[in-house]
Amino acid sequence: MNNSAHSASPTAVPAPAEAPVQAPGTPDRLGKAASGVSQQEDARASSADSFLTPPVSVSDYDPAAIEARWQAVWLAQRAFAVSPPQDTRTPAYVFAGCPFTSGDAHMGHIRSYTISDAYARFLRARGDAVLFSLGFDSFGLPAELEAVRREVTPQAWVARCVERMRGQFERLGYSCDWERSFVSSEPDHYRWTQWLFLAMLEKGLVYQHVAQVSWCDSCQTVLAALQVEEGTCWRCHEEVRFRRLPQWFMRISAYVEDNESGLDTLPGWSKAAVGAQRAVIGRVEGVEVDAALFDGTPLTVFTPYADAVEQAAFIVVSPAHPLVDVWTEQPQVAEQLTRVREAGWRRDDRDLEQVPVVPTGAIASVPGVAGTLPIVISPLVDARFGPTAVLGIPALDATDESIAQRLGSAFGPGAKGVGALGSSWKVESRSEAKPRPAVRYRARDFAISRQRAWGAPIPLVHCKACGVVPVPFADLPVRLPEDLQVTGAGNPLEGIEEFTRCVCPTCGGEARRETDTIDCHVDGMWMWMPICVPFEDRPEHMFDHPEYKRWLPAKQIVWGADAGGYMFDQRLIGKVLQDLDTLPPVPGREPFSRALMHQMIRLEGRKMSKHLGNVVDPNELVVHVGADTVRLAVLQAASPGRIFNWNDQPIRYCQTFLKKLYGYAEPRLRAWAAGAGEESGAEESSGEGLPAEVRQPRIELSDKRRRRLVNWCKTALGKVTEDLERLEMQRAAHNAMLLLTRIQDFEQRACERREQPRAQDSEAVVAALLLLVQMLAPLTPHIAEELWSLAGNPTLLATSEWPQEVPTAEAPIAEEATLEGEEGTVATEPPLEEEVTTEAAPEEAM
């Protein structure tokens, strides 16, 4: 990986190109005739006249040139480099997830990373030491299958994706420190995925088990529960079936309660983010009671209906329950159970008739229930309570009522003591055990073995003498073959002798490597961590680097609405590493202080998807309208908590606004820079053509209109600051954009009684414009940087402080207190809007 992105030496901030001076009498681009007065002559106008008049030439807004220029300057000056540990500013780590290298970035990425970047830029301006970067999630099926389709190696495909996606992110102006980036398929990185596997294996948090797993015939691999979407594969959308295979599992059940209790310590998380965690955990409170099978085998059963145990009519057992094989001795039960395990089924299918229910012929006695209850098997249990056994109570539960109706009157309310196959059993003695409070969780251990080649090899060897032997930590990484060729048919690692043949670490005898790879879901569990560690330190100190004390817990995590499972697992890994005494203790054990889950972007009523072909290409948008327009449209069109139903209206609206802003501000800021520079008497900086120092504009307070402008500016600054702090980007954009209308209104009214505004009024316009530019900097950084520079500021706006107040100046003694005819005007002016809608801002705000 190239980590020399910021190796260029700092350079001076370039001056924007001068606007051409129009010939007298020729029409400008708006069809108005210019007066023929140069900027220099205009700047020398007396203080009684505006330095903006006669009109100056207005250059066309050229986002391509502006954006390329400032991106180069930010890169050369390392504007977004992470500060050294000695920095005493408040550390703020902003994490925005890592994109899959399955092609170019899409609009979902753009929404997530634009929100994150705007917040990171805001925090820098507020004075925090910000850590912000992006890694690339490059292992897994998406990359492998795309490499097969394009007939290239996965390595080559990933390299192409990383280059293109990083180029997209740079063109959008994301303020990443690319020296903190990473690619998860690089050996020096996945060495630590293998280390984590072995460390968790030692602690019993990884184990092997022959179990029912979700299998995709098309992709020829096991899928995690999160990769099964409505009974189909998340990648190819083919139906998923069950298979029983020896698999390596991760024991997340050991941390479910810890992750749940931790939610009460996260007041900075959005309601959607907390709700997503609770949905993943799936806590259900109720009671459990010890039942007994005919042969005395104990069976603990659960129900959420604590006061209705006596109404139970049957017991439903998960196909993954440890005792389920007890009933497979009967051929007809075994046959049906096999079909359940190997057939596809929808975990959340509302048509309950489509979910299999298998009578076992077994019965059990339950304390508090008259007679005996028949036992059936159904995957309906898993989706509601996890792999457990539950009491069926048709009188209270619609699902249980459906099961009873499907299986006949023997399962109806009040039917006791009759087995599913008609057998009868009278219990001689019954336990007097009473129901006890209990909790069940839908979250459960999941398989992490994958029968594909493009993943971190599982660091185990198979020895005839010693069995399964872990690879020593010192021998990591177990590397994939260079230039690995994949065909989509099975796992090619199985046929590569150079890879499979090895020596047993224990006895030194001949052994063979494990050919399953670790699911990329495990890579994602700790993908928030490498950014905290300097690149040069990662080979030795990935999980125990002292900078974790500086950056954790992270200030903010921003993810899409479908990332609840990943956030759960990332929180889990943070706790696991603390329990392993590897990661330094984190306050509250939680790695993320605040979390925002934004909603998806939809097109034609469906989630944007390459598979569905309903995508909008952000590359084309940037080429046609510029990065700032795309950024502003994505932020302004809808609040993060609302679904963004894509249409081109926000693009048109934001493009119009930025053109209007530039056309209005550019001549005024140029004229101010020229006039203020001459007034200051400062010498020009060498080679740049701009004054070394420029007097900063202020709003003089003797006039009511100017005082009203100050109030508008204060309101806007307060609202935009508050909006950005809360990541209400749509409100921030609207309130900032509305201020431009207020500034123009002020100037128009100031000109009503004279052909030209006073110099104090013109200076007030410039002061308000520069305040607006500062507020827009997190949202539209390129045009903001350009306008900031046009005003003669010698330093980068990207590294400047957030404004704390509106720049004002007291009136000179000789200045009149009011202007004639101004009484009563303040009360008739509307205040800055208090509330905004979640739709595009109204046209009048433009």
N, C-alpha and C positions, 0 to 999 in steps of 0.2 A: 504494500500500500504506500502510495506517495504521501508523505507527510511534510512536504516542503511548500505547502500552499501559501504560507505567509513568510517565505524566506526573503522576499524582496525588501530592500531597505526603505525606510519611510521617505516619502517625498512630500514636497509642499503641496498645499491644496491648490489645484489649478483654477485660474479665473475663467468664468464662463465666457463664451465667445461674445464679442460686442455685437449689438444689434446694428444693422446697416442704417445709415442716415438717409432718409428719403429726400428726393429732389423736391424743391418747392412746387406746390400745385399738383403733384401726382397723387392719385388715389392710393390709400393704403389697402390692406387686405380686407378691411371692412367696408371699403367703398367711400371712405371719408378722405377729404383732401388734407394733406399735411401742410403746416405753415411754413416750413423751411427753416425753422429755428433749431439749431443743434442742441444736443444734450449739454454741451459745455456752456453755451450761452444761457440755456434754461437754468442751469445750476447757479449761475451768477445773478439771478433775479433778486431784486430787493426783498427784504423780509416781509414787506407788505403784500407781496404777491406769492403765489404758489410756485414752488420749484418744479411742479409737474406741468406747468403751462408755459408756452404753447405745447400741444401734444407731442410726445416723443414717438419714435417708431416702435412698433410691437413685433417681436419675432414670433414666428409660428412655434407652437408647442410641439417639440420633436421628442417624444418619449424614448425612442430608440437611442438617440445620441446622448440624451441626458442620463438615462439609466446606465448605459455602458460606461460613461465617463465616471460616474460616482462609484459604481461597483469596482472599477479599477483603483480608484483612490482609496476606498475602504480596505481593499486587499493589500495595497502597497503600504498603507500606514498601520496595518494590523489592528484596525479599529475595534474588532470584536474578539481579540485574543484574550484568553483567560488570564486574569491577573495572578501574580505569584502569591504563594501562601502568606507572605508578609503583609499583604494588603489588609488593612484594618477595617475596610468597609464591610457592611453586612453581606454575607454570601447569599446568593440566590440561584439555585439550580432549577432550570425550567426544562422539563423532559416532555417530549412530544411523540414518543413512540418511534419506531423504525420501520421504514417501508420495505415490503417484499420486493426483491429484484425480479419481478415477473413481467417487466416491460417499463414503459415510461410512467412517470408520475401521473396520477389522474386527479380529478377535481376534489375527490375526498381527501387526498393528501394535501391539496392546496388549501382547503378550508382549515384543516387541522394545523398545518404548519404556519399559515398566515396568522391565525389566532395566537399561536405560541410565539411567533417572532414579534408581533406587535407588543405582546406583554413583555418579552425580554428587552426590547428596545426601551419601553417605558421604564422598566426597573433600572436599566443603566442610567437613564436620564435622572431618575429619582435618587441616584447615588449608591446603588447596590453594586457589588462585585458579582457579575452575572456569569453563569456557566450555561452555555446553550450550544448544542451541536446535534448532529443526526448521524446515526449508524445505519447500516444496511443489513437487513434480515435476508440472507442469501441462500440458506439451506432449504431443503424441502421440496415437495412435489411441484409447486408452481414453476420453480426454476428448472427442475429436472425435465418435466414434460415439455416445457417450451424449448429446451435444448434439443430434445428428441425431434420436435416438430421442425426446428430450423437446421437439424443435422449438424450441430456444433457440440463441443464439449460443454458441460455445465460451467466449467471455469471460464470459458470464453464468453458464454452468455452472461454470466454474472458481471464480468469485467465491463462488458458493453453496457449493461443496465446501470451499474454504478456510475460510469462516466456520464451517461446521458441524464440520469436523474440528478446527479450533483450539478450538472450544467443547468438543468431546469431550476433547481433551487437557488443557484447563484444568480440566474437571470431574474428571479423574482425578488432578489434583494434580501434573502434571509440572512440574518446576522449570526451565522454559525462560525464557531472556531473550528475549522476543518482539521486542525491538528489533533483534535479530540475525537475525530470520527473513527469508524472501524467497519470491517466487513466480516460478518460472522462465519464465513466459509474459509477464512485464512487460518492456516494451522496454528499460528501463535494465539489465535483467539479461541478456536474450538478445543485447544488443549485444556482450557479451563472449563468447558462443558464436560469434558471427560473427567477432569479432576472433581467436579461437582458430583458426577455420577458415582465415582468411587467413594467419595466422602459420605454421601448419603447411603451407599451400600453398607459401609462400615457401621453406620448408625441404625440400620434396619429400616431406613426410609425408602429404600429401593429393594424390591424383592421379586423373585420369579414365581410365576403361578400359571398353571394351565387353566385358562378361563375363557369364558365367552367374550369375544371382542367383536367390534364392528369392523366389517371387512368390505372393501370396495373391489369388485372383480375388475372393473375398468382400470383403476390405478394400481391394482395388485398390491395392496398394503392395508395394514391395520389403521384405523382412524380413531383419534381421541373423541370423547363425547362432544367437545366443542366443534369438531370438524364434521359432525353429522347434523345437517340442516333439514328438518322435516323429513327425516328418513332417507335423505340423499346425501351424497358426497359433496362436501363444500367446494371441491375443486372441479370435478367433472359433472356433477349433478346427476349421476347415475344412482340407482337404488342401492342401498347398503344392506348387507345381510350379516348374520351372525356366524362366527366360526369359533371353534375351541382350539386354541393354540397355546403353546408355552410362550409366555410373554414376560417382559420385565415391566413391573408396575412401580409407580411412585405413590407412596403412602401419604397423600395429602390429607387423608382423614385425621391424621395425627395433629393437624393444625387448623382444622375447621373451627373448633370452638375458640381458639386463640384469635383467628382472623375475625370471627364474629364479634367477640368482646371488644376488639380493637376499634370497631366502627364507632363506639361510643366516645372515643378519644379524638375524633376527627371532625371538629366543628367547621373546618375550612373546606370540607368536601361538599360539592353540590348535592342537592337532593337526588338528582338522577344518578350520580356516581355511587352514593350510598345505597340507593335502591337497587342498582345493578349488582352490588356485592351481596345484598340480602337475597336477591333472586338466584345468584349462583350458589350461595350456601344452601338455600332452600330449607330453612329451619321450620320444623313443624312440631308444636308442643302437643302433648297428649298423655296417655298412660300406657304402660306395658304390663303384661301379665304372663305368668308361666303356664303354658298349656302342656299337655302330655299326649304323645302318640299312643297307639294301641300297645306297642311293645315297651312302653315306658320312656321312650326317647323324649327328652325335654324340647320344647319349642316355644321360644319367647315371641309373643305376638303383640302388636302395637295398634292403637287406634287414636285418632285425634278427638274422638267423642268420649271424653272421660266419664260422662254421666250416663252412657248408653251401652255399656259393655254387655249387659244382659239381653240387649236386642240383637246381638250378633247372630248371623245366619250361616256364615261360612268363613273360612280363612283363605286369604289369597297370598301366595308366596312368589317372590321374584325368581325368574329363571337363573339368577346369579346367586341365589341363597346357598349357603354351604350345605344344607341338608337336601337340596333338590334332587340329588342323585339317588337318594334313598328310595324314591318312587319309580325310578327307571327300570326296575326289575320286571315290571309288567310290560310286555311287548308293546301294547297299544299306547301306553303312557310314554314309553321311550321314543316311539315313532313320532308321536305328536310333539314331544319336547324337542326332538331333533329339528322338526320343521320350524318350531318357534325360534330356535337358536340360529338357524341358517337362513330363514326367510327375512326379507326386509319388513320393517314395520315402522310406523310413524309414532314417535314418542308422545307427540302432543295432538294426535289425530282426534278431531272432535267426533268423528264417526266411530263410536266405540265398537260397532259391529266389525270393524276391520282389524281390531287388535285381538290377537288370539287368546283364548282361555282354555286351559287343558285340565280336565278332571283327572285326579290321581287315584281315586278309589280309597284314599287314606282318610281317616277321621281322627279327631283329637278332642279331648275334653278340656274345657276352659273354666277355671274357677268363676263362679258367679253366673254361668250360663247353663240353663237346664238342658240336659241331653248332651249329645256330641255334635261337633261341627265338621262337615266335609272340607277337604283341602283341595284347592285348585291352584294352578300355576298361570301367571300372566305377567307380561312386561309392563302392564299398567302400574304395577307397584313402583317400579324404578323411577318413572317420571314424576311420581308424587312424593315418595318417601325414601327412595334409595333401595339398595338390595336387601330387603327385609321381609318380614311376614306381618300381615295386617288382618284385623278383623273386618269382615264385610258386614256392613249394617245398611241394608237396602232402605230401611225406613227413613234414614237421614242423609244418605249419600247417593247422588244421581248415578255415579259410576257403578257403585255396588248394586243399585237397583237394576241397571242395565245387565250386569253379569247375572243376577238372579233370574231375570226374564229370559236370557239366552239359554240358561242351563236348566230351566224347568222349575216346576212347583216345589221340588225338593229343596230348592234354595230360597224359597219365599219366606217372608216373615213368619215365625212360629214353627218352621219345619226343623225339628231337632232329632238327633239320633239316627239319621239316615245318611249313609255315605254316598258319594257320587256314583258308585256302581251298585247301589241298592243294598249294601251290607248294613247290618244292624249291630249295635254294640251297647250293652248296658254297663255302665261304670260301677264297679263294686265299691271303690273308695275314691274320694275326690279330694284334691288339695284345697286347703282353706286359704291359700295365699290370696291377698287382696291386690288390686291394681295399684301401681306405684307411679308417680310422676316420671315422665320420660320425654326425650327429645329425639327426633330423627332428622337427618340432613340428606338432601338430594345430592349434594357434593360427595363424590366418592373417588377412591383410588382409580387411576387410569393408566392404560398401557402406554409405555414410551418407546417400545421397540418398533422399528419400521423395516419392512422387507424391501427397502430401496437402497440405492448406492449413494445418493447425494445427501449426505448427512454426516455428522460426527460419528466415526466408528465406535461402537460400544467397546470399551477397553477391557475385554475379557478374552481369555484363551481357553480352549478345550483340550485337556490332557487326559489320555486314557488312564494314567496312573493316579493323577491328582484331582481329576474332575474339572469343574469350572474354576479358573484361577484369575484373580484380578491382575491387570498389568500394574507394575510398581509405579508410583507417582513420578519417580525420577525418569521413567521411560516415556512419559507423555511428551508430545502427542503421538497417538497412533494415527499415522498419516494415511489419507486416501492416496491411491495411485495418482501420479501426475498425469495430466491429460486423460482423465477418466472418460471412457466412452460409454454412453448409455443408449439403450435401444427402446426402452419402454416395456420390454418383455422380461419380467423378473429382475433379479438382483445380479448384475454382472460381477460383483465382488466375489461371488461364489466360485467363479471360474478363473480367477486370477491367482495363480499359484504364488507369485511373488508377494501377494498380500496375505493369503491365508496361511501359508507355511511359516511356522515360527518355532521358537524354543520355549518350553514351559519355564516360567520364572521361578517355580518352586523346585522342581527336580532336574531341570536342564534337559529333559527328554523332548522328543518330537511332539509338537502340538499344532493346533490350527486355531486361527483367530476367529472370533465371532464375526459373522458377516452382516448381522442386523445393525442398523444405525440408530442413533438417538433421534427421536422426533424433534423437528424444529421448534415445536412448542416449548421444549426444555430450553432451547437457545433463548427464546423470548422471555423466559422467566427471569433472566438476569441481564437482559439487554440494556437496562437502565443504569448498569454499574460501570461499564468501561469508560464512559464519558467523564466520570469523576477522576480517572487515573491518567496522568500524563503518559503519552505513548511510549516513551523510553522506559517507563517503569513497569509496564504491563507484563513483560515476560516473567517477572519474579514476584510481583506484588499486586496481582489483579484483585484479590479479595481482602487484603489486609493493609492497603495503602493508607497512610495517615491522612490523606486528603478527604477520606470519607468523613472524618470528624468535622471537616469544614463544610462539606456540601450536604450532608444528611441531617435531618430529613429534607428532602427536596422541597423547594418553595412551592412548585406547581407542577402537576402532571396534566397534560391535555391529551385526551384520546377520543375516538369516535364512540358512538353509542353501543357498538357491538363488541366492545373490548372489556366487558365486565370480567370474563374468565381470565384474561391475561393480567388484569390488575389484581385479581385474587391471587394468582400464582406468583406475581412479583412481590406482593406483600408477604407471601409464604416464604419465598426464598430469602428475603431480608431477615426473617425470624430464624430460619434454619441456619444461616451463616452466623448469626449472633450466638445461637446455641452451640455451634461448633467452635466458638471462641476464635473465629476468624475475622469476621467483620466487627469493627469497633462498636460498642453499644450505642444504639440510637434511642433518643428519648421516646418513651412510649412504645419502643420496638417497631414503630411504623415508619416506613421509608419515605412516605409522601405526606406533607403537611396539608396540601390542598389538591383537590382533583376536580377537573371539569370534564364532563362527557358531552360533547356536542352531537347534535343530530346529523343524520345523513343528508347527502344531496341526492335528490331524486329527479328523474327525467321521464316524462310520459307516465307518471304515476308509479314508477318502479325505481328501486335503488340502482344507481349507475353501476354498470358491470360490463367489463370487456366481453364476458361470456354471452351476455344478452345483446351486446352490440349497441347499447344506448349510452354512449359516452360522449362527453364534450372534450375536445383536445385542448388542454391548457397551452400547449406550444403555439397553436394557431392563434389563440386569443392574445397571447403576449406579443406575437409578431404584429397583429393587426391593431391592437389598441394600447399596448404597453403594459408593463408589469404593475405599475401603480394603479391603473384602471382595474385590472383583474383583482388585485389585493383589495381595493376599496369596495368593489362590487361584492366580493365574497363576504366581507365583513359587514357591509351595510344592508345587504338584502334581507337578512333574517338574524335574529338573536341566536346565539349558540345553542340554546335549548329548544329551538324550533327546527323542523325539517325545512330544508331549502329546496323548494320546487323550482327547478332551474328554468329560466327563460332569459332572453337577451335584454329585457328591460333594465335590470340593474347595470349591465355593462354600458348600455347607451346613456343611462342617467349619469353614471360616474364618469364616463368619458367626457360628457358635456360639462360636468362640474369642473373637472381638472383643466379642460381647455379654457373655461371661463376664468378660473382662478389664475392661470398663467397669464392669459391675455390682460387681465386687470392688474395683477401684481407686478409683472415684469417691468413695465416702463416706470412705475412709481418707485420700485426698489432700486433700479439702475440710477434714476435721477437722484434719489436720496444718497446713494453711495458716492456719486460724483460731487454733489453739493456739500455733504457732510465732511467728505474727505478734504475738500478745499478749505472749509471753515476751520477744521482742526489743525491745518498747517502741517500735517504729518507727511513725511517723506514716503514715496511709493516703495513698496517692497520690490526687491530686485527681480526683474524678469516676469513679474506677474501682472503688472499693470493695475494693481489695486492698492489702495492706501494700506499702510501697515496697521493703522488704527483708524476706526471710524466712530464718530460720535453716535452713541445709541439714541434712537428717537424716543421721545416721551410725549405723553398726552398732557397738555397744559390745561389746568382745571378752571380757568376763569369763566368759561362759556358753558351754558347749560347743555348744549348739544354734545360737547366733548365730555362733560360729566356723565351724560347718558351713555355715551359710547364706552366710558370706563365701566359703568355698571354692566353693560352687555358683555364686555370682555371678562369681567370678574365672574359673572354667572357662567359663561361658557367655560372658563378655565376650571372653575370648581366642579362643574358637571362632568367635563371630559376627564378630569383627574379621577373623580369618583367612579366613573364608568370603566376606565381602564383598570383601576384597582380591583374591580369586581369582574373583570373580563366581559363586561357588557359592551362588546365591540360595536354592535349595531347602534346603540345609543351614543357611544363616543363619536362615531362617524357622523351621525345626524347632527349632534350638537355642535361639532366643529364646523360642519358644512353650513349650518345655519348662520354662523357668525359672519361668513362672507357676505351674506345678504344684509346683515346689520351694518357692516362696514360700508358697503355701497350705498345704503340708505342714508347713512350719516353724511357721506361726501355729497350726495345729491342735494340734501337739505342745506348743507353748508354753502352750496353754489347758488342757491335760489335767489339770493339778494345781490349777487355780484357775478361777473363772468368767470372769475377765478376764486377758489377758496383761499383763505388766508394761509400764510406759511404755517401757523400753529395748527390749522385744520389739516393741512397736508402732512405735517409731521405726525399728527394723531392717526391718520390713515396708515402711515408706514408702521407706526408702533403697533397698531392693532393687527396689521397684516403679518408682521413678524411674530406676534404672539400666536396667531392662527397657524402659521407655518410650524412653529414649535409643537403645537397640539397635533398637527397632522403628521409629524415626523414618524411616530410609531406605525401609522397606518399606510401612508404613502411616502416612504423615506426618500425616494429619488427626487421627486419634484420639490419636496421640502428642502432637501440639501441644496438644490439648484437655486431656489429663491433666497435661501439664507445666504448663499455665497454672493448672489446678485446685489444684496444689500451691503456688500463690502466686508462681511464678517470673515476674519482671517482663519478661524478655527472651524473644524467640522461640527456640523449640527449633531451628527451621530454620536459624538463624544461630549456634547454640551449638556449642561444641567437643565432639568425640567423647570419651567418658570414657576416661581413662587407667588408672584404678584404681578399686577398690571403696571408697567412703567409709567409713572406720572411725574409731573413737575408743577410746583406752585406757580401761580400767575405772577408776572412782574407787577410792581406796585402801580405802574402807569396803565396797566391793562384794564379795560372796562370789565365790570363784573358780569354784565349780561349784554346780549345783543338786542336791538330794538325788535319788538314783536315776538319775543320768544316766550313770554309768559304763558303758562298753561300747556306747553308742548309736551312736557314730560309725561303728564298723566294720560295723554292720548296715544302714546306709543305702546305697542304690545311688548311684554317681557319675552325673554328667551323661553321657548317652549319648555314646560315642565315635564311633559310626558311625550313619548313617541310610540308609534305603532310598530308592529313587527313586520309590516310590509315595507315596500320601497318608500322613501321619503317623498312627500308631495312635491309636485313640480315647482310650486311657488317658493320652495326652499332653495331652489337653484338660482 
